[in-house]
Amino acid sequence: MFAVMFHKSALLVFPLMGLAIFVGIFAAAFIRTVRRSAKSFDAIAAMPLVDAPRVQPSQDSQGVSS
């Protein structure tokens, strides 16, 4: 039923273009990541996970934040 409705439709090219763009970007990001050396990741890996400790809001005796 759907094959007859969409047969030779020009709109079918858009999902295929979207898929091609996604695969291209994914492949480029994957290749770029794999080709980087371990030394280039050292600077990023040595960065602290948190810049500064967060200040917790104070709570009164009933547990309500002020």
N, C-alpha and C positions, 0 to 999 in steps of 0.2 A: 504494500500500500504506500509506504513512504518512498520507496524507490521510484514509483511512478511520479509522485509529487515533486521530488527533488531532481529528477532526471534532467541533465544538461542545464542545471541552474548555475548562473554566474556567481551566485552568492557562496557557493561551496569553496571558492578559492580563498576566502577570508580566514576560515579556521585553519586551512593548510598553511597560509602565510604566517599566522600566529604561531603555529607549531614549529615552523621553520625558524622563525625569529627566536623562540624560546630555546630550541636545540642549539642554535648558533651561539647564543649568549652563554648557555650552560657549558658548552664545549670550550669556549674561549676562557671562561673563568676557571674551569677544571685544568686546562692546559697551562694557564698562567700560574696556578697554584702548584701544580706538580713540578714545573720547571724551576721554581725558585729554590735556592739552596737553603740549607739549614741555617747558615749564618745570617741570612736576611730575616729570619724569624726570631733570632735571638733578641733583638732590640724590642720587639713587640712582646715577646714572652717574659721579659724582665720587668715590664711595667706593672705597677701595683694594680690590684683589682679594684681598690677603693681609694679615692683621692684623700678623703678626710672622713673621720667618723661622723655619723649623723647625730644630730641632737634630738633626743627623744622628748616628745612633749610631756610636760609634767601632768600627773594625775592627782586629783584630790582624793580624799578618803573614800568616796563613793565610786571611784573608778571612772570618773568623767574627765575627759581631756579639757584642759583650759586653753 
